[in-house]
Every structure is written in structure tokens, then in C-alpha cells.
Amino acid sequence: MPAGQPHAHEVAAGGGGGAANHSNHRLPAHSPTPLPAEVVPAYPPPESEDDETWVWTQIKAEARRDADAEPALASFLYATVLSHPSLPRSLSFHLANKLCSSTLLSTLLYDLFLATLTAHPSLRTTVVADLLAARSRDPTYVGFSHCLLNYKGFLAIQAHRVAHVLWEQQRRPLALALQSRVADVFAVDIHPAAVVGKGILLDHATGVVIGETAVVGDNVSILHHVTLGGTGKAVGDRHPKIGDGVLIGAGATILGNVKIGAGAKIGAGSVVLIDVPARSTAVGNPARLIGGKKAEGENDEDMPGKSMDHTSFIRQWSDYTI
């Protein structure tokens, strides 16, 4: 059944499928009262508050605000966000409708995503961490709801995590089918066996390829057209291992079972075939190493994967000026 059409489970779970087909495209009378823009807080919650609860509250507030400001989106926002009682249900509904096909039904995918997120609380933690990563690193960020609904890199990573659980459960045909749908819909190809940490930002995301035995640490930022690949027909452990806080620039290619140390930076368009030490920068084709160890006074927020600093050390390898 095509995405956005009502299903039985949506009615039972408050999925709002009927609202999506509401003839006059208005919020139903029982929907929450739209909130003005100023009620959406601009600051993170106190440490004592549950992150998932706080983020979900912000998503709903933003969706109410946007539905009020843009009636053309009201039915979509109600069906995808406002009718759901929790972030996992909203995300499961949205992913199911994005990834379904004529033979892979959205009802099946919804149940699959929701069951997996419910059974694995750590997955819900990573969802929140990825949303917070987008907020702190992407200069085009306008709200949690926009990220949840429109960032294909975010959606691709969440779908991959479910596929990875299926792979570990030996449900490999279904995991591979899900990988294929993610590649078709989002142009992001991550093998379900690949291990991906939390706080991940796939910025733009188009053309990202991550191979079977790759490992990506926490708080890593990867731009479009990045490949973490093998070197040929070799089998076994053959893909890169990316440490925490790494930044990989657009179009970079990292091949083979090489280690990219924590806080390293891979320049755009680089081809990396060797290990890159922590806090170093690799640039060029083939890549050469520049930079050094963590400077005095630096902290975790200075890690390139968080700071998104693409250009420091540039004078060490190029005299190009504009």
C-alpha cells in the first residue's frame, strides 16, 4: 500500500492515517491546539530531565507551530507526528511510509520498526543522540521535527540500526531487503553488518557507502559521497575502522582495514589507504598526513566530528590563496 494511506494499525496506535486523507486538509477538532513559535525552547533540557521525553516534546511543539503556520502541511504533520504518543511510534510510522513498496507493506515495516525500537532501549538513545548531533553541527538545522521528517541521512541511519539488529538475529534476508530499500529511497548504502555508533551526522548523505565489516565510532560526522570500502575481492575483516569524533569530508574514500584514530580529520576528496593517527589530518590522493596530537586546552567539543572544522591545518599542505 502506498505511503501515507491509512492502515488498521495506524488507527489502533493513533497513527492518524485517516487524517492524512482528510478532504479539507485541516487538523481534526480533537488535535492539540497549535502553539506559537515562542513556546519552542531554544535551549537543551536540565541534566535531570529525560532527553527522549524532552526532544519528543520539542518535536510536537514544532509540529503544532508549523501546522498552524502552513496549513498545506497540517495533515502530514498530524499523521506523522501529532497523532503519535511517542518518538518511536512517530519514527516507525514515518520510516515505514518512506521505505514501503508494493510488495513490502508499510504495515509490516511499521510493526518491525516499532518492535525493534521497543525491545532495544539503546536504539532509542541513539535516535536522540543523532537528533542532538544534527542540532549542534548542521548550520541549516531549523528544528528537531525538520530533522525527523526531512533529513534523509538521519532516517537512513535509523533504518540501518534496525537492519543491523535483524542481521545479528540471523534474519539476514530481511536485513538485506531493508538495506536495498534504504539505498533506493535515500541513496545511502550501509551493509546491515556494519557497526555504527551514536551521535552520527550524515550531512547531505547522498552517495554514502559503508561496507560490511566497517565500524564507525561515536560522534562521527560524514559528508556526502563518502566511501568506507574494501580493496577488492578479499573476504573477512576488510573495511575501515573509524574512531570517535572523526570528520570525513565530502567525496573522501577510505579503503581497506585501516584505522582512523579518534579526532582525526579526512579532507574532502582524499583517498586514504593507510592508518591515520588520532588528532591527525589526512589530505590528498593518495592521502598524506599532517597535523598532530591533541593541543593543550582542547576538549571533546574540539573534536572535528563535533566542531565540523574542515579547514584547520590547510596552510601546512597548501599555499593556495583566494
N, C-alpha and C positions, 0 to 999 in steps of 0.2 A: 504494500500500500504506500502511495507517495507520501513524502514528508509533509507534516502539517495537517494531515487529515485525522479526524478523531478516531480513537481506538477505545475498546472497552476498558483497558487498564487505565487510560487517562481519566475516565470518569470516576473509576473506583479510587484512584490515587489523587484525585484533584488535578489531573493533568491539563484540564481546560481545553481539550480538543474541540468541544463544541464552540467555545469562544473563538477559536481560530477561524471558524466559518460563519461567525455572526454577521448577518447581512448588512448591518449598518456600521460595522467596524467601530463600535463604541464599547467601552468597558461595561460589563454587566452591572446591574444595580447593586449586587452584593459584593462587588470588588472593593478593595481598600480605597479610601479617599486619597486622591493624588496629593502629594506633598510638594511644597515649594522647594526650589533649589537650595535655599539656605539651610534646610534641615539635614542635608547630607554632610556629615562631618568631614573635615579635611585632614584630620589627624588620626594617628593609629590609636587603638584602644589601650586602656591601662593594662599593665602586665598581668593583672589578676583576672582579666576578662578573657573568656574563651575566644580564640582567634576565629574559629569557624563560625560561631554564633555572631560575632561582630561583623565579619565580612559578609555573611548572608543578610544581615540587617541592612548593611550599606547597599548591597545589590538590589534588594527590594525597594529601598528608598529611591535609588537612582531610577529604577524601572518605573515606579509610580510618577516620578517627576517627568521622565521622558514621555510616558504615555499621555500625560496631561499636556505637554508642550507640543507633541507631534501625534495627532490622532491617527494618522496613517499607520503608526506602529503599535497602536493600543492593543489590537487583537493579538498580534505577535508577542508582545511583552506580557500580556496576561497569560497566554497559553504556555509560554516558555519559562516565565519567572514567577509572576504574581500568583498563579493558581497553585503553586507547589509549596509544601510546608518546610522544605529543607533544601540546602545546596545540592546534596547527592541526587535528589529526585529531579531537580531542575536540570542539572548537568546530564543525567541519564536520559531525560526526555530529549534534550537538545542534541546530544550525540546520536541518539537513535534515529532522529529525524534527519540528521545530516548524512548519516552513513548507510541508511537503509537503501534497498533496491527492490526491484520487482520480485526477486526471489529470496532476499534476506530482509525479512519483515521488520518494521520498526518496533512492533510489539515484542518480538523475540529479543532484539537488541536492547530495548528498554529494560526488560527483565534481567538480561545478562549484566548490563552495566550496574544497575541498582543492586543486584545480589552481590556483585563483586565489591562495590564500594561499601556496602553494609557489612560484609564479612571481614573486610580488611580496613580497620580504622586508620592504619598508616597511610593508605591511599588518600583518604580524606585530608590528612595532614599535608600531603604533598600538593593536593589541589590548592589549598590555601597558600602554601609557600610559593607556588607558581604565580598565583594572582598577586601576591605581595611583591614578587620579583618584577612583574610587569609594571606595577605601580612605581617602584623605586628606580627602574632602569630605562624605561621607554619614554622618551620625551613627547611622544604622540598620545600617551595614555590620557584618557578623559574620564575613566571610571571603571570600577570593578565589573559592572554589568556589560559595558562595551567589550571588555576583555573576555568575559564568559561567553558572550554571544558571537563575537566577530573576530577574535584573534585565532587564526587557523593554527598557528604554532602551538598555542595553549591547548586547543582542542585535540590536536594530533598527539601531543604528549599524554594527555589523559586517556585517550583511546589506546595508546601504546601500553600504558601501565596495565590496563585490563587485559590486553593481549598477552602481556608478559606473565600475568597470573595464570592465564589459560595454558600458556606454554609450560609453566612449572607444574601444572596439574596434569600434564600429558594430554591435554585437549588441543593437540597441535594443528590438526586440520582447521579447526575453528579459529585458532590464533592466527594462522597464516591467511585465512579468509578475511579476517579483520584487518590485518596488515595491508592486504590488497585494496580493501575499500578505503582505508586511510590514504594510501598512495594515490588512488583515483580521485578522491574528493579534495584532499588538502595538498597534494603534490609533495608529501613528506613520506619518506620510505625508511622506516625503522624496523629492523628484524625483531620479532617478538622475544627472542632470546637475549637481546641486548639489555644491559642493566643501566638504568638512568636514575640519577639521584633526585633530590628535591631542590626547589628554588631555581628551576630551569627557565631560561628565556630563549625561545626560538624566535628571533626577531625577523619578521617578514616570512621566514620559514620555507619559502618556495625552494625546491630542489635539494633540501637536506636529506642526506643518505647516511644511515648509521648501520654498520654491519653486525653480524650475528654475535661475535664474541667481544664486541666493544663494551667498554664500561665508561660511563660519564658520571663524574662526582657531583657534589652539591654546589649550588650557586654558580653554575656554569652558564655563560651566555654564548649562543651560537647564531651567527647570521646566515643569510640565505646562501644557497648553493655550496654548502659545506659538505664534504665527503669524509667520513671516517671509514675507510675501506681496507680491503686486503691488497695483496700484491700480485695475485694471480690465481692459480688453481689449487694452491696449498690448502689443506684442511687443518682442523684443530684450532688452537688459540692464535688467531691471525689478524686481529683488529686492534686499533689504538685503545689505550687506557688514559682517560682524561682526568686529571686531578681536580680537586676542589678549587673554585674561584677562577677557573681558566676562561679567557676570552678568545674566541675563534672568529676571525674576521671573514667578511663575505668572500665566497669563492675559494676558500682555503681547502686544500686536500691533504689529509694525513693518512698515510698508507702503512700497513703492517702492524705488527705487535710492538709498537713503540709506546713509550711512556711520556706523557706531557705533565710535568710537575705542577704542583699546586701554585696558583697565582701566575702561571705562565701566560704569555700572550702570543697568538699566532696571527701574523699580519695578513691582511686581505690578499687573496691570490697566491699565497705561499704554497709550496709543495714540500711537505715535511716527511722525511724518510728516516730520521734519527730521533733519539730521545731528546727531549727539551727539559733542562733542569728547572726546578722551581724558581719562580720570580724572574725568569729569563724571557726574552722575546725572540721569536724566530720569524725571519722575513726572507722573501725571495724565492726563486725557483732555479735550482734547489735551495731550500731554506738554509740560512746561516744564522748563527746565534749571536745575539747582542744582549746588553743589559747585564744585570747581576742579581745579587741576593736582596732580600727584604731590607729596605733602608731603615735607619733608626727613626723611630717615631711613627712608622707605618702601622696600621692595624688592619683587621679583616675587611673593613669598609673600603680600604685602598686596593683590595684585590681586583684585578682587571675585570673579572666576571661580574663584579658588583659596580665598579666605578664606570665601566664601559669606556675606559680611556684607550682609544685606538692609536694615538699618535706620539706618546712619550717615547723617547729613545730615537726619534726619527733622525736627529742630527748625527747619530752615531753611524748611520748606514747610508745617508743620502745628503748631498749638498743641494738638492732641488729646492728652489725658491719660487714663489709666485710674485 
